[in-house]
Amino acid sequence: MRRRTENEKKAMGLITPILREINIKQATRGYVPLVDVLCYAYANPMATFQKAMKELMAGNYYVGVKRDEEVDYVEERY
């Protein structure tokens, strides 16, 4: 796991109460990646979403989250 910067830790203190207020629990699937992206975006306001995900996926492992090159694209048929 990558270590959060001081600005990311500050963002964590701002984001966690908001998520608690809107009733998103820490046990909710996707909570950790969501918080990491929000914290990174707060600490690096000029970073694009792709840059944030590249940075976070390089240092973190999220269960159930695949890198784009690992995703198998399946053609949907109706």
mmCIF file of the C-alpha atoms, coordinates in Angstrom:
data_MODEL
# 
_entry.id   MODEL 
# 
loop_
_atom_site.group_PDB 
_atom_site.id 
_atom_site.type_symbol 
_atom_site.label_atom_id 
_atom_site.label_alt_id 
_atom_site.label_comp_id 
_atom_site.label_asym_id 
_atom_site.label_entity_id 
_atom_site.label_seq_id 
_atom_site.pdbx_PDB_ins_code 
_atom_site.Cartn_x 
_atom_site.Cartn_y 
_atom_site.Cartn_z 
_atom_site.occupancy 
_atom_site.B_iso_or_equiv 
_atom_site.pdbx_formal_charge 
_atom_site.auth_seq_id 
_atom_site.auth_comp_id 
_atom_site.auth_asym_id 
_atom_site.auth_atom_id 
_atom_site.pdbx_PDB_model_num 
ATOM 1  C CA . MET A 1 1  ? 0.000   0.000  0.000   1.00 0.00 ? 1  MET A CA 1 
ATOM 2  C CA . ARG A 1 2  ? 1.244   3.443  -0.797  1.00 0.00 ? 2  ARG A CA 1 
ATOM 3  C CA . ARG A 1 3  ? 1.497   5.986  1.967   1.00 0.00 ? 3  ARG A CA 1 
ATOM 4  C CA . ARG A 1 4  ? -0.808  8.987  1.887   1.00 0.00 ? 4  ARG A CA 1 
ATOM 5  C CA . THR A 1 5  ? 0.704   12.451 1.732   1.00 0.00 ? 5  THR A CA 1 
ATOM 6  C CA . GLU A 1 6  ? -0.101  15.038 4.393   1.00 0.00 ? 6  GLU A CA 1 
ATOM 7  C CA . ASN A 1 7  ? -2.649  16.694 2.079   1.00 0.00 ? 7  ASN A CA 1 
ATOM 8  C CA . GLU A 1 8  ? -4.313  13.327 1.460   1.00 0.00 ? 8  GLU A CA 1 
ATOM 9  C CA . LYS A 1 9  ? -4.527  12.753 5.217   1.00 0.00 ? 9  LYS A CA 1 
ATOM 10 C CA . LYS A 1 10 ? -6.129  16.191 5.572   1.00 0.00 ? 10 LYS A CA 1 
ATOM 11 C CA . ALA A 1 11 ? -8.638  15.291 2.851   1.00 0.00 ? 11 ALA A CA 1 
ATOM 12 C CA . MET A 1 12 ? -9.422  12.033 4.645   1.00 0.00 ? 12 MET A CA 1 
ATOM 13 C CA . GLY A 1 13 ? -10.577 14.058 7.641   1.00 0.00 ? 13 GLY A CA 1 
ATOM 14 C CA . LEU A 1 14 ? -12.904 16.056 5.388   1.00 0.00 ? 14 LEU A CA 1 
ATOM 15 C CA . ILE A 1 15 ? -14.237 13.182 3.276   1.00 0.00 ? 15 ILE A CA 1 
ATOM 16 C CA . THR A 1 16 ? -14.943 10.571 5.949   1.00 0.00 ? 16 THR A CA 1 
ATOM 17 C CA . PRO A 1 17 ? -17.624 12.620 7.786   1.00 0.00 ? 17 PRO A CA 1 
ATOM 18 C CA . ILE A 1 18 ? -19.339 13.424 4.485   1.00 0.00 ? 18 ILE A CA 1 
ATOM 19 C CA . LEU A 1 19 ? -19.511 9.766  3.490   1.00 0.00 ? 19 LEU A CA 1 
ATOM 20 C CA . ARG A 1 20 ? -20.785 8.892  6.957   1.00 0.00 ? 20 ARG A CA 1 
ATOM 21 C CA . GLU A 1 21 ? -23.457 11.602 6.683   1.00 0.00 ? 21 GLU A CA 1 
ATOM 22 C CA . ILE A 1 22 ? -24.735 10.246 3.359   1.00 0.00 ? 22 ILE A CA 1 
ATOM 23 C CA . ASN A 1 23 ? -24.700 6.758  4.875   1.00 0.00 ? 23 ASN A CA 1 
ATOM 24 C CA . ILE A 1 24 ? -21.893 5.170  2.857   1.00 0.00 ? 24 ILE A CA 1 
ATOM 25 C CA . LYS A 1 25 ? -20.374 2.648  5.233   1.00 0.00 ? 25 LYS A CA 1 
ATOM 26 C CA . GLN A 1 26 ? -16.732 1.581  5.293   1.00 0.00 ? 26 GLN A CA 1 
ATOM 27 C CA . ALA A 1 27 ? -17.867 -1.993 4.703   1.00 0.00 ? 27 ALA A CA 1 
ATOM 28 C CA . THR A 1 28 ? -19.452 -0.946 1.396   1.00 0.00 ? 28 THR A CA 1 
ATOM 29 C CA . ARG A 1 29 ? -17.771 -2.483 -1.608  1.00 0.00 ? 29 ARG A CA 1 
ATOM 30 C CA . GLY A 1 30 ? -15.632 0.144  -3.346  1.00 0.00 ? 30 GLY A CA 1 
ATOM 31 C CA . TYR A 1 31 ? -15.331 2.408  -0.297  1.00 0.00 ? 31 TYR A CA 1 
ATOM 32 C CA . VAL A 1 32 ? -11.519 2.296  -0.099  1.00 0.00 ? 32 VAL A CA 1 
ATOM 33 C CA . PRO A 1 33 ? -10.828 3.001  -3.796  1.00 0.00 ? 33 PRO A CA 1 
ATOM 34 C CA . LEU A 1 34 ? -13.396 5.810  -3.731  1.00 0.00 ? 34 LEU A CA 1 
ATOM 35 C CA . VAL A 1 35 ? -11.803 7.431  -0.690  1.00 0.00 ? 35 VAL A CA 1 
ATOM 36 C CA . ASP A 1 36 ? -8.324  7.040  -2.196  1.00 0.00 ? 36 ASP A CA 1 
ATOM 37 C CA . VAL A 1 37 ? -9.383  8.721  -5.456  1.00 0.00 ? 37 VAL A CA 1 
ATOM 38 C CA . LEU A 1 38 ? -11.116 11.550 -3.595  1.00 0.00 ? 38 LEU A CA 1 
ATOM 39 C CA . CYS A 1 39 ? -8.106  12.115 -1.334  1.00 0.00 ? 39 CYS A CA 1 
ATOM 40 C CA . TYR A 1 40 ? -5.694  12.056 -4.275  1.00 0.00 ? 40 TYR A CA 1 
ATOM 41 C CA . ALA A 1 41 ? -7.890  14.491 -6.222  1.00 0.00 ? 41 ALA A CA 1 
ATOM 42 C CA . TYR A 1 42 ? -8.016  16.862 -3.242  1.00 0.00 ? 42 TYR A CA 1 
ATOM 43 C CA . ALA A 1 43 ? -4.244  16.750 -2.781  1.00 0.00 ? 43 ALA A CA 1 
ATOM 44 C CA . ASN A 1 44 ? -3.501  17.030 -6.522  1.00 0.00 ? 44 ASN A CA 1 
ATOM 45 C CA . PRO A 1 45 ? -6.176  19.299 -8.051  1.00 0.00 ? 45 PRO A CA 1 
ATOM 46 C CA . MET A 1 46 ? -4.464  19.510 -11.449 1.00 0.00 ? 46 MET A CA 1 
ATOM 47 C CA . ALA A 1 47 ? -4.187  15.724 -11.895 1.00 0.00 ? 47 ALA A CA 1 
ATOM 48 C CA . THR A 1 48 ? -6.467  13.991 -14.373 1.00 0.00 ? 48 THR A CA 1 
ATOM 49 C CA . PHE A 1 49 ? -8.531  10.963 -13.411 1.00 0.00 ? 49 PHE A CA 1 
ATOM 50 C CA . GLN A 1 50 ? -6.289  8.724  -15.521 1.00 0.00 ? 50 GLN A CA 1 
ATOM 51 C CA . LYS A 1 51 ? -3.149  10.031 -13.781 1.00 0.00 ? 51 LYS A CA 1 
ATOM 52 C CA . ALA A 1 52 ? -4.746  9.523  -10.373 1.00 0.00 ? 52 ALA A CA 1 
ATOM 53 C CA . MET A 1 53 ? -5.753  5.945  -11.171 1.00 0.00 ? 53 MET A CA 1 
ATOM 54 C CA . LYS A 1 54 ? -2.326  5.147  -12.624 1.00 0.00 ? 54 LYS A CA 1 
ATOM 55 C CA . GLU A 1 55 ? -0.635  6.452  -9.476  1.00 0.00 ? 55 GLU A CA 1 
ATOM 56 C CA . LEU A 1 56 ? -3.025  4.691  -7.095  1.00 0.00 ? 56 LEU A CA 1 
ATOM 57 C CA . MET A 1 57 ? -3.033  1.361  -8.943  1.00 0.00 ? 57 MET A CA 1 
ATOM 58 C CA . ALA A 1 58 ? 0.784   1.354  -9.004  1.00 0.00 ? 58 ALA A CA 1 
ATOM 59 C CA . GLY A 1 59 ? 0.980   1.453  -5.220  1.00 0.00 ? 59 GLY A CA 1 
ATOM 60 C CA . ASN A 1 60 ? -2.286  -0.133 -4.062  1.00 0.00 ? 60 ASN A CA 1 
ATOM 61 C CA . TYR A 1 61 ? -4.075  -3.379 -4.683  1.00 0.00 ? 61 TYR A CA 1 
ATOM 62 C CA . TYR A 1 62 ? -7.854  -3.197 -4.641  1.00 0.00 ? 62 TYR A CA 1 
ATOM 63 C CA . VAL A 1 63 ? -9.844  -6.419 -4.512  1.00 0.00 ? 63 VAL A CA 1 
ATOM 64 C CA . GLY A 1 64 ? -12.210 -6.515 -7.480  1.00 0.00 ? 64 GLY A CA 1 
ATOM 65 C CA . VAL A 1 65 ? -10.660 -3.540 -9.295  1.00 0.00 ? 65 VAL A CA 1 
ATOM 66 C CA . LYS A 1 66 ? -8.796  -4.402 -12.485 1.00 0.00 ? 66 LYS A CA 1 
ATOM 67 C CA . ARG A 1 67 ? -6.424  -2.332 -14.525 1.00 0.00 ? 67 ARG A CA 1 
ATOM 68 C CA . ASP A 1 68 ? -7.758  -1.440 -17.950 1.00 0.00 ? 68 ASP A CA 1 
ATOM 69 C CA . GLU A 1 69 ? -5.359  -3.825 -19.708 1.00 0.00 ? 69 GLU A CA 1 
ATOM 70 C CA . GLU A 1 70 ? -6.605  -6.680 -17.503 1.00 0.00 ? 70 GLU A CA 1 
ATOM 71 C CA . VAL A 1 71 ? -10.268 -6.168 -18.348 1.00 0.00 ? 71 VAL A CA 1 
ATOM 72 C CA . ASP A 1 72 ? -11.760 -8.621 -20.798 1.00 0.00 ? 72 ASP A CA 1 
ATOM 73 C CA . TYR A 1 73 ? -14.184 -6.816 -23.037 1.00 0.00 ? 73 TYR A CA 1 
ATOM 74 C CA . VAL A 1 74 ? -17.188 -8.942 -23.848 1.00 0.00 ? 74 VAL A CA 1 
ATOM 75 C CA . GLU A 1 75 ? -19.494 -8.059 -26.672 1.00 0.00 ? 75 GLU A CA 1 
ATOM 76 C CA . GLU A 1 76 ? -23.046 -7.769 -25.405 1.00 0.00 ? 76 GLU A CA 1 
ATOM 77 C CA . ARG A 1 77 ? -25.753 -9.346 -27.477 1.00 0.00 ? 77 ARG A CA 1 
ATOM 78 C CA . TYR A 1 78 ? -29.375 -8.384 -27.254 1.00 0.00 ? 78 TYR A CA 1 
# 
